[in-house]
Amino acid sequence: MKPDCQAHVVSRLHHNRNT
């Protein structure tokens, strides 16, 4: 798993939680 992929998932999760 590349760090870029993780960053994208984390960013999406963070946004989802913030929504």
mmCIF file of the C-alpha atoms, coordinates in Angstrom:
data_MODEL
# 
_entry.id   MODEL 
# 
loop_
_atom_site.group_PDB 
_atom_site.id 
_atom_site.type_symbol 
_atom_site.label_atom_id 
_atom_site.label_alt_id 
_atom_site.label_comp_id 
_atom_site.label_asym_id 
_atom_site.label_entity_id 
_atom_site.label_seq_id 
_atom_site.pdbx_PDB_ins_code 
_atom_site.Cartn_x 
_atom_site.Cartn_y 
_atom_site.Cartn_z 
_atom_site.occupancy 
_atom_site.B_iso_or_equiv 
_atom_site.pdbx_formal_charge 
_atom_site.auth_seq_id 
_atom_site.auth_comp_id 
_atom_site.auth_asym_id 
_atom_site.auth_atom_id 
_atom_site.pdbx_PDB_model_num 
ATOM 1  C CA . MET A 1 1  ? 0.000   0.000  0.000  1.00 0.00 ? 1  MET A CA 1 
ATOM 2  C CA . LYS A 1 2  ? 1.454   3.331  -1.043 1.00 0.00 ? 2  LYS A CA 1 
ATOM 3  C CA . PRO A 1 3  ? 1.397   6.323  1.322  1.00 0.00 ? 3  PRO A CA 1 
ATOM 4  C CA . ASP A 1 4  ? -0.479  8.270  -1.339 1.00 0.00 ? 4  ASP A CA 1 
ATOM 5  C CA . CYS A 1 5  ? -3.331  5.759  -1.256 1.00 0.00 ? 5  CYS A CA 1 
ATOM 6  C CA . GLN A 1 6  ? -3.497  5.942  2.533  1.00 0.00 ? 6  GLN A CA 1 
ATOM 7  C CA . ALA A 1 7  ? -3.470  9.736  2.449  1.00 0.00 ? 7  ALA A CA 1 
ATOM 8  C CA . HIS A 1 8  ? -6.439  9.689  0.080  1.00 0.00 ? 8  HIS A CA 1 
ATOM 9  C CA . VAL A 1 9  ? -8.386  7.287  2.298  1.00 0.00 ? 9  VAL A CA 1 
ATOM 10 C CA . VAL A 1 10 ? -7.581  9.249  5.439  1.00 0.00 ? 10 VAL A CA 1 
ATOM 11 C CA . SER A 1 11 ? -8.561  12.513 3.779  1.00 0.00 ? 11 SER A CA 1 
ATOM 12 C CA . ARG A 1 12 ? -11.837 10.994 2.634  1.00 0.00 ? 12 ARG A CA 1 
ATOM 13 C CA . LEU A 1 13 ? -12.533 9.474  6.045  1.00 0.00 ? 13 LEU A CA 1 
ATOM 14 C CA . HIS A 1 14 ? -11.779 12.758 7.743  1.00 0.00 ? 14 HIS A CA 1 
ATOM 15 C CA . HIS A 1 15 ? -14.105 14.612 5.413  1.00 0.00 ? 15 HIS A CA 1 
ATOM 16 C CA . ASN A 1 16 ? -16.847 12.049 5.907  1.00 0.00 ? 16 ASN A CA 1 
ATOM 17 C CA . ARG A 1 17 ? -16.556 12.323 9.684  1.00 0.00 ? 17 ARG A CA 1 
ATOM 18 C CA . ASN A 1 18 ? -16.549 16.114 9.474  1.00 0.00 ? 18 ASN A CA 1 
ATOM 19 C CA . THR A 1 19 ? -19.653 16.177 7.325  1.00 0.00 ? 19 THR A CA 1 
# 
